[in-house]
């Protein structure tokens, strides 16, 4: 009998598979398809202090081996997410979840994270300093070590729960950003967010996305994500939630060998609503195939 369980900063997960923020709504929507309690945890949709409609449409553009999105953090605001959406999720899901917090100022990050920290049912606070689809916020905090440190430190001061900083791949040296987050007091790291990309419409000869550029996700980014998880594991040795193109049980094992303790699945959910369920169900067979008794034992095993 293989052991799929892992632990993130003292929080026990039955398995390492977590639907990524933005690709699974607020979770309860998928309960109509299957028992979502099979999931290790759930990362809630990205949340800001005030409600946001998001970017203009079109927001999605397909491409080979993935897709581009430019949703722009559409959400009803932190109070509605924690008071209404989370309540709906609790009716169908019994495990601690991950709150994904974005902001346009250090003060906004502090405010939202403090509220999430006081909310029952939130196990980990994932601080998104890497969203590429909003202006004057999101990724602008995650591209310089100084600003990444500032946000991390500010959030750490108001949170008693584990704080995981979500990092952008759109930087010269992701290890430098990761080290700044560690110095700021981060308990762990989530990486990677999407890569910047674009598509052009040959008929109109203009960008497909209204925002012109968007975040590339899907299998195309998996080798990049794997490389960055490997590098960050070597550089800072904090717990890592790895993500970026994960779409199979084999990808989960590979990501964990590179250094991830848990893994988030994003774009695969948009293509197949059963993606996470199927990955979890296949994991034991893949573990047996490669002689793995316990997933905890392979974390960073390729180093």
C-alpha positions in Angstrom: 0.0 0.0 0.0 1.6 3.3 -1.1 1.4 6.5 1.0 0.2 9.6 -0.9 0.2 11.9 2.2 2.4 15.0 2.5 2.6 17.9 4.9 2.8 21.6 4.2 4.0 23.7 7.2 2.3 21.4 9.7 -0.9 20.9 7.7 -1.5 17.3 6.7 -2.7 16.6 3.2 -4.1 13.2 2.1 -2.3 13.7 -1.2 -0.3 16.5 -2.8 -2.8 17.4 -5.6 -4.3 20.9 -5.3 -6.4 22.7 -7.9 -4.7 26.0 -8.7 -6.1 29.4 -8.0 -8.1 30.7 -10.9 -8.7 27.3 -12.5 -11.2 25.8 -10.1 -13.4 28.7 -9.2 -14.3 28.5 -5.5 -14.3 24.7 -5.5 -17.9 24.0 -4.7 -18.8 24.3 -8.4 -16.9 21.0 -9.1 -18.8 19.2 -6.3 -21.5 18.6 -8.8 -19.1 16.5 -10.8 -17.4 14.4 -8.1 -16.6 14.3 -4.4 -14.0 17.0 -4.1 -12.9 15.7 -0.7 -10.5 13.5 -2.7 -8.4 16.6 -3.2 -5.4 17.4 -1.0 -6.6 21.0 -0.7 -8.1 23.7 -2.9 -6.6 27.1 -3.8 -9.4 29.7 -3.9 -9.7 32.1 -6.8 -7.5 35.2 -6.6 -8.9 37.8 -4.2 -8.5 41.5 -3.8 -9.9 44.0 -1.2 -12.5 45.5 -3.5 -14.6 43.6 -6.1 -13.1 43.5 -9.6 -14.8 42.9 -12.9 -11.5 42.0 -14.5 -10.2 42.9 -17.9 -12.1 43.5 -21.1 -13.0 40.6 -23.3 -11.7 38.6 -25.1 -9.7 37.2 -22.2 -8.8 33.7 -23.4 -6.7 32.7 -26.4 -5.8 29.2 -27.3 -2.4 28.0 -28.5 -0.5 24.8 -29.1 0.1 22.9 -25.8 -1.7 25.5 -23.6 -3.7 28.7 -23.5 -3.3 32.4 -22.7 -5.5 34.1 -20.2 -6.0 37.7 -19.2 -8.9 37.5 -16.8 -7.5 40.3 -14.6 -8.4 39.0 -11.1 -12.2 39.1 -11.4 -13.6 38.5 -7.9 -16.3 39.8 -5.6 -13.8 41.2 -3.0 -12.3 39.7 0.1 -15.3 40.0 2.4 -17.6 38.3 -0.1 -15.1 35.5 -0.7 -14.5 34.8 2.9 -18.1 35.3 4.0 -20.1 33.8 1.1 -17.9 31.7 -1.3 -16.0 30.0 1.5 -19.3 29.2 3.3 -20.6 27.5 0.2 -17.4 25.5 -0.2 -17.5 24.3 3.5 -20.8 22.6 2.8 -19.1 20.2 0.4 -15.5 20.2 1.4 -14.1 19.4 4.9 -10.4 20.2 4.6 -8.4 23.4 5.1 -8.1 25.5 1.9 -5.6 28.0 0.5 -6.6 31.6 0.3 -5.0 33.3 -2.7 -4.5 37.0 -2.0 -3.6 39.8 -4.5 -3.2 43.5 -4.0 -2.3 46.9 -5.5 -0.5 48.1 -2.4 1.3 46.7 0.6 -1.5 48.0 2.7 -4.1 46.0 0.6 -2.0 42.8 1.0 -1.9 43.3 4.8 -5.6 44.0 5.1 -6.7 41.0 3.0 -4.2 38.6 4.5 -5.2 39.6 8.1 -8.8 38.9 7.3 -7.9 35.5 5.8 -5.7 34.7 8.7 -8.7 35.1 11.1 -11.0 33.0 9.0 -11.8 29.4 10.0 -11.2 26.9 7.2 -8.2 28.8 5.7 -5.1 26.7 6.2 -2.5 28.5 4.2 -2.3 32.1 2.8 -0.9 32.2 -0.7 0.2 35.7 -1.5 0.2 36.4 -5.2 3.0 38.8 -6.2 3.1 37.4 -9.7 -0.2 38.1 -11.6 0.8 39.3 -15.1 -2.6 40.5 -16.1 -3.2 43.6 -13.9 -1.6 47.0 -14.1 0.2 48.6 -11.1 -0.2 45.6 -8.9 0.3 41.8 -8.9 3.5 41.0 -10.7 5.0 44.5 -10.1 5.6 43.4 -6.5 7.3 40.1 -7.5 9.9 41.3 -10.0 12.2 43.0 -7.5 13.7 41.5 -4.4 13.1 44.7 -2.4 9.4 44.8 -3.1 9.0 41.0 -2.7 10.7 41.3 0.7 8.5 44.3 1.7 5.2 42.5 0.9 6.3 39.3 2.6 7.4 41.1 5.8 4.2 43.1 5.9 2.0 40.0 5.5 4.1 38.0 8.0 3.5 40.6 10.7 -0.3 40.2 10.6 -0.5 36.4 9.9 -0.2 33.5 12.3 -1.0 30.9 9.6 1.6 29.7 7.1 2.4 32.3 4.4 3.4 31.1 0.9 4.6 33.6 -1.7 3.5 32.9 -5.2 6.4 33.8 -7.6 6.5 35.0 -11.2 8.7 33.3 -13.8 8.9 36.6 -15.7 12.1 37.7 -13.9 15.8 37.5 -14.5 16.6 35.4 -11.4 13.7 33.7 -9.5 16.1 32.4 -6.8 16.9 36.0 -5.9 13.2 36.7 -5.4 12.7 33.5 -3.5 15.6 34.4 -1.1 14.0 37.8 -0.5 10.7 36.2 0.4 12.6 33.8 2.8 14.3 36.8 4.5 10.9 38.5 4.8 9.6 35.5 6.8 7.8 33.4 4.2 6.9 29.8 5.4 6.9 28.5 1.8 6.8 29.4 -1.9 4.4 28.7 -4.8 5.8 28.6 -8.3 5.4 29.3 -11.0 2.7 31.7 -12.2 2.1 32.0 -15.9 4.6 33.2 -18.5 3.9 36.3 -20.5 2.7 35.7 -24.1 0.4 36.9 -26.8 -1.5 35.8 -30.0 -2.3 37.8 -33.1 -5.5 37.5 -35.2 -4.4 37.1 -38.8 -7.8 38.5 -40.0 -7.8 41.7 -38.0 -4.0 41.8 -37.7 -4.4 42.8 -34.1 -3.8 41.0 -30.7 -6.4 38.4 -29.9 -6.6 39.5 -26.2 -8.1 42.8 -25.3 -5.3 43.2 -22.9 -2.9 42.5 -25.7 -0.8 40.1 -23.6 -1.7 37.3 -21.2 -0.4 34.5 -19.1 0.6 31.3 -20.8 -0.3 28.1 -19.0 -0.6 24.4 -19.9 1.9 21.6 -20.8 4.1 24.0 -22.8 5.3 25.7 -19.5 6.0 22.5 -17.6 9.7 22.2 -18.4 10.2 25.8 -17.4 8.3 25.4 -14.1 10.2 22.2 -13.3 13.5 24.0 -13.9 12.5 26.8 -11.6 11.3 24.5 -8.8 14.6 22.7 -9.0 16.6 26.0 -8.8 14.5 27.4 -5.9 14.7 24.2 -3.9 18.5 24.3 -4.2 18.6 28.0 -3.3 16.3 28.4 -0.3 15.1 25.0 0.9 11.7 26.3 1.9 8.6 24.1 1.2 7.4 24.5 -2.4 4.1 24.1 -4.0 5.0 23.4 -7.6 2.8 24.3 -10.6 2.9 25.1 -14.2 1.6 22.7 -16.9 1.0 19.8 -14.5 -1.5 17.5 -16.2 -0.6 13.9 -15.2 0.4 11.7 -12.2 3.8 11.4 -13.8 4.1 15.2 -13.8 3.3 15.3 -10.1 6.1 12.8 -9.3 8.5 14.7 -11.5 7.7 18.0 -9.8 8.2 16.4 -6.4 11.5 14.9 -7.3 12.6 18.4 -8.4 11.7 19.7 -4.9 8.0 20.4 -4.6 6.2 19.2 -1.5 2.8 19.6 -3.1 1.6 20.4 -6.6 -1.1 22.6 -8.1 -3.0 21.7 -11.2 -4.3 24.7 -13.3 -5.1 24.7 -17.0 -5.8 20.9 -17.1 -9.0 21.6 -15.1 -10.3 23.9 -17.8 -9.8 21.1 -20.4 -11.1 18.3 -18.3 -13.1 18.9 -15.1 -12.0 15.5 -13.8 -8.3 16.2 -14.2 -7.4 16.4 -10.5 -9.5 13.4 -9.6 -7.9 11.3 -12.4 -4.4 12.3 -11.4 -5.0 11.3 -7.7 -6.5 8.0 -8.8 -3.6 7.2 -11.0 -0.9 8.2 -8.6 -0.7 4.8 -6.8 -0.1 3.0 -10.1 2.6 5.4 -11.1 4.2 5.1 -7.7 4.2 1.3 -7.9 5.6 1.4 -11.4 8.6 3.4 -10.2 9.1 1.7 -6.9 7.9 4.6 -4.7 6.4 3.7 -1.3 5.8 7.2 0.0 5.6 10.5 -1.7 7.1 12.2 1.3 10.3 10.3 0.6 10.8 11.6 -2.9 10.6 15.3 -2.2 13.8 16.8 -3.7 15.0 13.3 -4.5 16.5 14.2 -7.8 19.1 16.5 -6.2 
